[in-house]
Amino acid sequence: MKTAPDQATLTRIARSCICFQTRMTAHAVTRAYNRILAPLGLEVTQFNILAALASGHVASVTALSDVLALDRTTMTRNLKRLETSGLVSVSSGPGRAMKPELTETGTGLLSTAIPLWEAEHARMEGAVGAALWHDTREGLRAIRRTLKAREA
């Protein structure tokens, strides 16, 4: 019978695990943004989808999934909800591709949501400081690049 790891090891893992720390932070940040977007009936993932579509740089569901780092199944489920709400339309693209686009209603809701997002972003950045947020953001990007390179 194996013995349980010692408390010092478990504490070290909890404090230093990149996965654990980023997941805890991601959940807390998601809750904060969802709370401020809730009066609009929007979640932050949906807000990000609307913003990505508004950029005009996304030609397919697959490309949108890649841009937002969501698996295609999750993206399809989110797009279906947005389509049902009249915020997005999805039409056939080249080949088998599906092309999502913002509707006029979606554009209006995004325009209404952006000031709420900006206010929450400013609160969070103010709480940690612009310099720390810059370094954190660059660190997170470095982790993603490293992991993506390992997948290739």
C-alpha positions as CSV (number, residue, x, y, z in Angstrom):
1,M,0.0,0.0,0.0
2,K,1.4,3.4,-1.0
3,T,1.6,6.2,1.5
4,A,-0.1,9.5,0.8
5,P,2.1,12.4,-0.3
6,D,3.3,14.6,2.5
7,Q,1.5,17.8,3.2
8,A,4.4,20.0,2.1
9,T,4.3,18.4,-1.4
10,L,0.6,18.8,-1.7
11,T,0.9,22.5,-0.6
12,R,3.7,23.1,-3.1
13,I,1.6,21.6,-5.9
14,A,-1.5,23.7,-5.0
15,R,0.6,26.9,-4.9
16,S,2.7,26.3,-8.0
17,C,0.6,24.3,-10.4
18,I,0.1,26.4,-13.5
19,C,-3.1,24.4,-14.5
20,F,-4.7,24.7,-11.1
21,Q,-3.8,28.4,-10.7
22,T,-5.0,29.4,-14.2
23,R,-8.2,27.4,-13.9
24,M,-9.0,29.0,-10.5
25,T,-8.3,32.5,-11.9
26,A,-10.2,31.8,-15.2
27,H,-13.3,30.7,-13.2
28,A,-13.2,33.8,-11.0
29,V,-12.7,36.2,-13.9
30,T,-15.4,34.4,-15.9
31,R,-17.8,34.8,-13.0
32,A,-17.0,38.5,-12.7
33,Y,-17.6,39.2,-16.4
34,N,-20.7,37.1,-16.5
35,R,-22.1,39.0,-13.5
36,I,-21.7,42.4,-15.3
37,L,-23.0,41.1,-18.6
38,A,-26.0,39.2,-17.1
39,P,-28.4,42.1,-17.3
40,L,-28.0,41.9,-21.1
41,G,-28.6,38.1,-21.1
42,L,-25.1,37.5,-22.2
43,E,-22.2,35.5,-21.0
44,V,-18.5,36.5,-21.5
45,T,-17.9,33.6,-23.9
46,Q,-20.8,34.8,-26.0
47,F,-19.5,38.4,-25.8
48,N,-16.1,37.2,-27.1
49,I,-17.8,35.4,-29.9
50,L,-19.8,38.5,-30.9
51,A,-16.6,40.6,-30.7
52,A,-14.6,38.2,-32.8
53,L,-17.4,38.1,-35.4
54,A,-17.6,41.9,-35.4
55,S,-13.9,42.1,-36.3
56,G,-14.7,40.6,-39.7
57,H,-11.7,38.4,-39.7
58,V,-13.5,35.1,-39.1
59,A,-14.7,33.2,-42.1
60,S,-15.9,29.9,-40.6
61,V,-17.0,28.2,-37.4
62,T,-13.6,26.3,-37.4
63,A,-11.7,29.6,-37.7
64,L,-13.8,31.1,-34.9
65,S,-13.1,28.1,-32.7
66,D,-9.4,28.5,-33.3
67,V,-9.3,32.2,-32.7
68,L,-11.1,31.8,-29.3
69,A,-9.5,28.5,-28.3
70,L,-12.8,26.7,-28.0
71,D,-13.4,23.2,-29.2
72,R,-15.7,23.1,-32.2
73,T,-18.5,21.4,-30.3
74,T,-18.6,24.1,-27.6
75,M,-18.5,26.8,-30.4
76,T,-21.3,25.1,-32.3
77,R,-23.4,25.0,-29.1
78,N,-22.7,28.7,-28.3
79,L,-23.5,29.7,-31.9
80,K,-26.8,27.8,-31.8
81,R,-27.8,29.7,-28.7
82,L,-26.8,33.1,-30.3
83,E,-28.6,32.2,-33.5
84,T,-31.8,31.3,-31.5
85,S,-31.5,34.7,-29.8
86,G,-31.3,36.4,-33.2
87,L,-27.8,37.7,-32.5
88,V,-25.9,35.6,-35.1
89,S,-26.8,34.0,-38.4
90,V,-25.0,31.0,-39.7
91,S,-25.0,30.3,-43.4
92,S,-23.2,27.9,-45.7
93,G,-19.7,28.9,-46.7
94,P,-17.3,27.4,-49.2
95,G,-17.3,23.6,-49.2
96,R,-18.8,22.2,-46.0
97,A,-17.8,25.3,-44.0
98,M,-20.4,27.2,-42.0
99,K,-20.0,31.0,-41.9
100,P,-21.3,32.8,-38.8
101,E,-22.1,36.5,-38.9
102,L,-23.5,39.1,-36.6
103,T,-27.0,40.2,-37.1
104,E,-28.0,43.8,-36.7
105,T,-29.4,42.8,-33.3
106,G,-26.1,41.2,-32.4
107,T,-24.2,44.3,-33.4
108,G,-26.5,46.4,-31.2
109,L,-26.1,44.1,-28.2
110,L,-22.4,44.1,-28.6
111,S,-22.3,47.9,-28.7
112,T,-24.3,48.0,-25.5
113,A,-22.1,45.3,-23.8
114,I,-18.8,46.9,-24.7
115,P,-19.0,49.7,-22.0
116,L,-19.9,47.1,-19.4
117,W,-16.9,45.0,-20.4
118,E,-14.6,48.0,-20.5
119,A,-15.7,49.0,-17.0
120,E,-15.0,45.6,-15.6
121,H,-11.7,45.3,-17.4
122,A,-10.7,48.7,-16.0
123,R,-11.6,47.5,-12.5
124,M,-9.6,44.3,-12.8
125,E,-6.6,46.0,-14.4
126,G,-6.8,48.7,-11.7
127,A,-6.8,46.1,-9.0
128,V,-3.6,44.4,-10.2
129,G,-2.0,47.3,-11.9
130,A,-1.3,47.8,-15.6
131,A,2.3,46.6,-15.5
132,L,1.5,43.4,-13.7
133,W,-1.4,42.7,-16.1
134,H,0.9,43.3,-19.0
135,D,3.5,40.8,-17.7
136,T,0.7,38.3,-16.8
137,R,-0.8,38.6,-20.2
138,E,2.5,38.1,-21.9
139,G,3.3,35.1,-19.6
140,L,-0.1,33.5,-20.5
141,R,0.6,34.0,-24.2
142,A,4.0,32.4,-23.8
143,I,2.5,29.4,-22.2
144,R,-0.1,29.1,-25.0
145,R,2.7,29.4,-27.7
146,T,4.8,26.8,-26.0
147,L,1.9,24.3,-25.6
148,K,0.8,24.9,-29.2
149,A,4.3,24.3,-30.5
150,R,4.5,21.0,-28.5
151,E,1.2,19.9,-30.2
152,A,2.5,20.5,-33.7
